[in-house]
Amino acid sequence: MAATDSAKNTADFITNHFAGVSSFMKLGLTGANAAHSVLGTTAMEYIAKKVRDASGGKIPRWTKWMPKKGATPQQTTSETMRRNQKWLFILVV
């Protein structure tokens, strides 16, 4: 199945703005987790289904298995990079 122009444009946007998209997604997951903590699973699933239905399926459906907010990635140190390069060398050779 070929990608539509809309899908290509979305992928290009995400590629060119990955840091901002990641921050936005982290914020969204944190908010959804907070709402789940307050509302409980049954109410959250009901509300999420209604929101998804109202959006015509454009908003993803929330489930209790959704990830919570992620940790901020740590900067890779030169030592970690050296270790990873050794593994890459071993795997390539």
Backbone as CSV, one residue per row, in Angstrom:
resi,resn,N_x,N_y,N_z,CA_x,CA_y,CA_z,C_x,C_y,C_z
1,MET,0.852,-1.164,0.000,0.000,0.000,0.000,0.905,1.236,0.000
2,ALA,0.662,2.126,-0.926,1.463,3.341,-1.053,0.992,4.387,-0.047
3,ALA,1.946,5.147,0.447,1.618,6.214,1.393,0.945,7.366,0.658
4,THR,-0.041,7.958,1.285,-0.719,9.116,0.706,0.143,10.354,0.889
5,ASP,-0.188,11.403,0.159,0.538,12.668,0.325,0.406,13.176,1.754
6,SER,-0.772,13.017,2.332,-0.996,13.460,3.706,-0.082,12.704,4.675
7,ALA,0.047,11.400,4.488,0.912,10.590,5.344,2.372,11.004,5.173
8,LYS,2.775,11.272,3.935,4.151,11.709,3.675,4.417,13.064,4.319
9,ASN,3.457,13.977,4.212,3.614,15.301,4.822,3.712,15.197,6.341
10,THR,2.888,14.336,6.921,2.928,14.137,8.370,4.272,13.563,8.783
11,ALA,4.751,12.560,8.057,6.049,11.949,8.369,7.178,12.964,8.235
12,ASP,7.126,13.790,7.197,8.148,14.824,7.015,8.124,15.824,8.163
13,PHE,6.927,16.221,8.584,6.810,17.171,9.689,7.410,16.587,10.964
14,ILE,7.062,15.344,11.264,7.582,14.693,12.469,9.099,14.580,12.389
15,THR,9.613,14.216,11.226,11.057,14.100,11.046,11.754,15.428,11.295
16,ASN,11.203,16.495,10.776,11.836,17.809,10.870,11.617,18.503,12.209
17,HIS,10.678,17.999,13.005,10.359,18.625,14.293,10.302,17.579,15.408
18,PHE,11.210,16.614,15.370,11.113,15.468,16.262,11.171,15.854,17.737
19,ALA,12.035,16.773,18.102,12.149,17.166,19.517,10.840,17.756,20.021
20,GLY,10.225,18.632,19.236,8.962,19.245,19.639,7.830,18.232,19.687
21,VAL,7.792,17.349,18.701,6.748,16.314,18.676,6.902,15.396,19.884
22,SER,8.138,15.029,20.208,8.384,14.164,21.367,7.939,14.837,22.665
23,SER,8.251,16.123,22.796,7.834,16.857,23.996,6.314,16.927,24.086
24,PHE,5.660,17.174,22.956,4.204,17.243,22.922,3.592,15.897,23.296
25,MET,4.144,14.817,22.777,3.625,13.485,23.088,3.825,13.148,24.563
26,LYS,4.975,13.542,25.105,5.229,13.311,26.528,4.200,14.055,27.369
27,LEU,3.917,15.289,26.979,2.915,16.085,27.681,1.534,15.423,27.586
28,GLY,1.192,14.952,26.401,-0.103,14.286,26.205,-0.234,13.022,27.032
29,LEU,0.835,12.216,27.055,0.794,10.980,27.846,0.731,11.278,29.339
30,THR,1.423,12.329,29.764,1.370,12.726,31.175,-0.046,13.171,31.550
31,GLY,-0.661,13.953,30.669,-2.033,14.411,30.912,-3.023,13.263,30.952
32,ALA,-2.892,12.343,30.003,-3.788,11.186,29.978,-3.614,10.333,31.232
33,ASN,-2.378,10.174,31.672,-2.128,9.395,32.885,-2.710,10.088,34.109
34,ALA,-2.596,11.413,34.168,-3.165,12.165,35.289,-4.691,12.020,35.305
35,ALA,-5.313,12.143,34.110,-6.767,11.978,34.022,-7.176,10.576,34.456
36,HIS,-6.407,9.574,34.043,-6.696,8.190,34.420,-6.613,8.021,35.930
37,SER,-5.624,8.666,36.548,-5.473,8.581,38.003,-6.675,9.180,38.735
38,VAL,-7.228,10.252,38.177,-8.365,10.929,38.808,-9.682,10.212,38.499
39,LEU,-9.887,9.838,37.241,-11.173,9.293,36.809,-11.327,7.801,37.055
40,GLY,-10.224,7.070,37.011,-10.298,5.612,37.082,-10.402,5.022,35.686
41,THR,-10.156,3.737,35.580,-10.080,3.079,34.278,-11.416,3.071,33.536
42,THR,-12.496,2.713,34.189,-13.791,2.600,33.519,-14.237,3.935,32.928
43,ALA,-14.194,4.996,33.713,-14.605,6.315,33.225,-13.668,6.809,32.130
44,MET,-12.379,6.581,32.298,-11.411,7.039,31.300,-11.632,6.332,29.970
45,GLU,-11.874,5.030,29.992,-12.132,4.297,28.753,-13.407,4.798,28.080
46,TYR,-14.447,5.066,28.848,-15.715,5.562,28.312,-15.517,6.940,27.652
47,ILE,-14.876,7.848,28.372,-14.659,9.202,27.849,-13.758,9.164,26.615
48,ALA,-12.705,8.368,26.674,-11.776,8.275,25.548,-12.467,7.733,24.301
49,LYS,-13.367,6.763,24.481,-14.100,6.224,23.339,-15.007,7.292,22.741
50,LYS,-15.689,8.058,23.589,-16.576,9.120,23.087,-15.783,10.208,22.354
51,VAL,-14.614,10.568,22.885,-13.775,11.585,22.238,-13.294,11.071,20.888
52,ARG,-12.884,9.806,20.835,-12.437,9.223,19.565,-13.577,9.188,18.558
53,ASP,-14.734,8.771,18.993,-15.898,8.734,18.097,-16.235,10.132,17.581
54,ALA,-16.202,11.129,18.459,-16.523,12.507,18.070,-15.508,13.070,17.079
55,SER,-14.263,12.590,17.156,-13.222,13.085,16.248,-13.213,12.347,14.916
56,GLY,-14.119,11.403,14.754,-14.130,10.618,13.520,-12.952,9.664,13.434
57,GLY,-12.406,9.284,14.579,-11.294,8.338,14.610,-9.927,8.984,14.485
58,LYS,-9.873,10.313,14.475,-8.583,10.991,14.325,-7.783,11.019,15.623
59,ILE,-8.470,10.994,16.754,-7.787,10.957,18.043,-7.645,9.489,18.435
60,PRO,-6.423,9.050,18.754,-6.235,7.645,19.114,-7.041,7.267,20.356
61,ARG,-7.465,6.032,20.421,-8.225,5.569,21.577,-7.282,5.263,22.725
62,TRP,-7.612,5.753,23.898,-6.830,5.487,25.087,-7.211,4.123,25.629
63,THR,-6.221,3.374,26.098,-6.463,2.120,26.815,-5.624,2.139,28.091
64,LYS,-5.948,1.261,28.998,-5.204,1.221,30.257,-3.766,0.758,30.060
65,TRP,-3.442,0.267,28.878,-2.082,-0.183,28.595,-1.230,0.900,27.932
66,MET,-1.791,2.091,27.769,-1.037,3.186,27.166,0.176,3.480,28.040
67,PRO,1.286,3.877,27.400,2.451,4.225,28.218,2.201,5.492,29.009
68,LYS,2.861,5.575,30.130,2.822,6.806,30.912,3.909,7.711,30.353
69,LYS,4.115,8.849,30.953,5.152,9.731,30.407,6.497,9.023,30.416
70,GLY,7.282,9.309,29.417,8.595,8.703,29.321,9.644,9.551,30.010
71,ALA,10.727,8.934,30.314,11.846,9.668,30.895,12.532,10.472,29.800
72,THR,13.093,11.581,30.173,13.844,12.380,29.227,15.125,11.638,28.882
73,PRO,15.398,11.457,27.584,16.618,10.734,27.207,17.863,11.434,27.751
74,GLN,18.795,10.647,28.197,20.045,11.188,28.715,21.048,11.321,27.578
75,GLN,21.882,12.326,27.668,22.887,12.528,26.645,23.878,11.375,26.697
76,THR,24.240,10.882,25.531,25.177,9.780,25.444,26.587,10.283,25.732
77,THR,27.279,9.577,26.589,28.659,9.961,26.897,29.600,9.340,25.878
78,SER,30.794,9.861,25.801,31.772,9.316,24.850,32.121,7.875,25.213
79,GLU,32.120,7.549,26.510,32.410,6.175,26.933,31.323,5.226,26.438
80,THR,30.076,5.633,26.564,28.974,4.806,26.066,29.093,4.624,24.561
81,MET,29.436,5.676,23.869,29.590,5.592,22.415,30.707,4.624,22.050
82,ARG,31.821,4.670,22.795,32.924,3.745,22.519,32.472,2.303,22.724
83,ARG,31.741,2.042,23.805,31.244,0.684,24.050,30.319,0.239,22.927
84,ASN,29.427,1.132,22.490,28.494,0.791,21.421,29.219,0.575,20.102
85,GLN,30.264,1.340,19.846,31.031,1.157,18.618,31.700,-0.208,18.616
86,LYS,32.196,-0.643,19.762,32.814,-1.962,19.837,31.789,-3.036,19.497
87,TRP,30.591,-2.908,20.034,29.539,-3.889,19.739,29.145,-3.830,18.275
88,LEU,29.052,-2.658,17.739,28.723,-2.524,16.318,29.787,-3.172,15.480
89,PHE,31.053,-2.964,15.826,32.172,-3.576,15.089,32.071,-5.084,15.152
90,ILE,31.797,-5.623,16.317,31.700,-7.072,16.481,30.548,-7.632,15.651
91,LEU,29.412,-6.913,15.658,28.245,-7.403,14.933,28.417,-7.294,13.418
92,VAL,29.158,-6.315,12.950,29.326,-6.103,11.513,30.349,-7.073,10.943
93,VAL,31.392,-7.313,11.692,32.478,-8.181,11.196,32.065,-9.592,11.248
